Amino acid sequence: MLPSVGEGFPLSVQEAMACGSPALVGAETASGCPEAGGLLLGELTGRPDTAVRWAARLQSLLDSPSTLEGMRSRVAAFAREHWTWERCAGRYAEVLRACMP
């Protein structure tokens, strides 16, 4: 669970997902990784009822453990596919090549 705003898409979310843990994050954080689609449990932040809505979402997840359990393998598979060392290094190489004249 990461109810923060303004952090982009932090490594802690990627690490949790790599362990097969579904992540409940703010909508802004979820937008930092649009390819994760429905694998991130996004919730709005920054509104007066934010705490109430997050508490309700957490309670609904606690009341339905099969929801999270059913996501674990898909979340871990997504992380393995998108955040390997090879893929990350390849992305950095693409960025560096694009910067060269």
N, C-alpha and C positions, 0 to 999 in steps of 0.2 A: 504494500500500500504506500503510495507516494502522493499525498494531497497538495504538493507544492505547485507554485506558479513561477515561471521565468527561468527554469533550469534547462530548457531544451529537452533532450532525451538522454538522461543520465545513464552512466554505465551500470549503476545499481539495478536498474530495470532490466538491462540486457543480461546481467549476471543471474538475476532471479529467474528470468525466462530460460536461460541456459540450463538451470537446475530443474526445469519443468514446473516452476511456480507461476501460475497466472498472476498478472500484475494489475492491480486497481490503481489507476493513475488519473490525473486530471485531464480534461479534454485537450488542453494546450500541450501537455506532455505527449499524449497519444498522437497529436498532429505532427510531432517530430519524427514519427516512424509510420507513415501512412501505409506502407506495405504490410505492416502487422495486422491491419484490418481488424477483424472481430476477435483477435487474440488478446487484445488489451481491453481490460474492463474500464473504459473511460467514464469519467463523471465530471460534470461542470464544477468549476470553482469560482470564487470571487463574487458570489451573490450572497445576500443576507441569509438565505436558507441553506448555505453550503454544508455546514456541520450536520444539520438535520438530514439532508439528502444522503451524505456520505454514511452516516450512522445507519440509515434505513437500508442502503445498499449493502453495507457490511452484514447487517442482520439477515438480509435475504440470502446472502452467500453462506452464512453460518447455518441457516435453516435448510439449505440445500447443498450439502457437501458433494453430492454427485455432480453438480455443475462444475465445480473446480476440478474434481477428479477426472471428469470427462475431457477436460481441456489440457491436462498435463502433458500427454504425449504429443499433441499438436503444437503446444507452446515450445517444448524442447526441440522438436523437429524443425520448427521455424528458426530457432536460434542456431541450431547446427548448420542449417542451410545458408543463413545470412551473415553470421558473425564468426566465421572461421578465421584463423590467422591468414590463410591464403587469400580469402576474399577481401579482408580488410587491407592487406598489403597491396593487393591488386587495385583497389580503389584509390589508395594513396598514390600509387604509381600513375594512374590515370590523371589524377589532379596535378601531379608534378609535371607530367608530359604536356598537359594543357597550358601550363605556365611557361613552358620553354618557347622561345621565339622560333 
